[in-house]
Structures are given as structure tokens and as C-alpha cells.
Amino acid sequence: MPWEPMLTFNYERDTFRLLGDKQSLAGTKYSRLTMYDFRHSSACYWLPRYKSESALKYRFGWKKSEMIHYYTEFLGMRDTITEDDLHVGMERTEVERRLETSEKERGLLDEQLRSMQREMDKILQVVKALVEKVDRNLLPENGFSGSPPPSPTPA
């Protein structure tokens, strides 16, 4: 179509103005984005959300199912994100190992906390018993008048 080169030129120019010549996480420059990239991303987003191909074709205005495959497959791989894809930069086993280590540490810390709580309960019982003993010794029948003893007079 005669307007396509102009649209692509304007789009590339505007993308460069907006995003500059920075590199994306995928390693390509943002200024190299094309309309195909947006169509591809959109098709990959909507593909798992539609129950039928006909609904997806209707959404994008396609007549043939081939277009679904054209826009959603890249190098023979479907471009959908699974749970396994979410572990970026780390092997899944490494994440699992770290989680297991953290759970063990948490278990040890929980046991230490329970032990400290038991010790604190024992200390509290001893302190209460001492307070009761002191209170009993300070009763008037034990010779305590309620006022402090007189201070000694200098000789």
C-alpha cells in the first residue's frame, strides 16, 4: 500500500523520539520496534484468552486461521508465558533449593522462639513467686509498719 512506508517512517521516528536508542531487555533497540511487534504481542496476549479461533480471528479482522499462527509463532515456539518462564536468570532448582533453605531456617527460628517463650514463662513464674514472698514479708504481722525504718542517729 502506498501509505505503509510513510506510516513506518513516522512510527520509527516517533519511537526514537519517545524511547531513544536504548536497548530493551531482549537486547534490541527500542527504535527498531515495528507495527508487527505490537500485532505479535497483542495476538500472543489474546490467544490463551479466547476459547475459539473464530473469536480471535474476529477480534483481529482475519479471515484465515493461518494469520493466528503467523502472528503467534516465532521460530517454531509459541510466545506465551508459563510459570517456568517466570524464573529469569536462575535455574528452577536453584530457586527451589533457596526456598528449602529458607524454610529450614524459618523452622529453626520458630523453634528458638518457642524455646525462648518457655524460658520467659519460667522466669515470669519465678519473679511472681519472689514478689509474693516479698509482699508477705512486708505485711504488718511480720513487723513491717508501712514506713521505712528510722535512719540511725549519729553518735
Summary of the structure (lengths in Angstrom):
residues: 155
radius of gyration: 37.9
end to end distance: 121.1
largest distance: 121.3
contacts: 286
relative contact order: 0.04
helix: 66%
strand: 4%
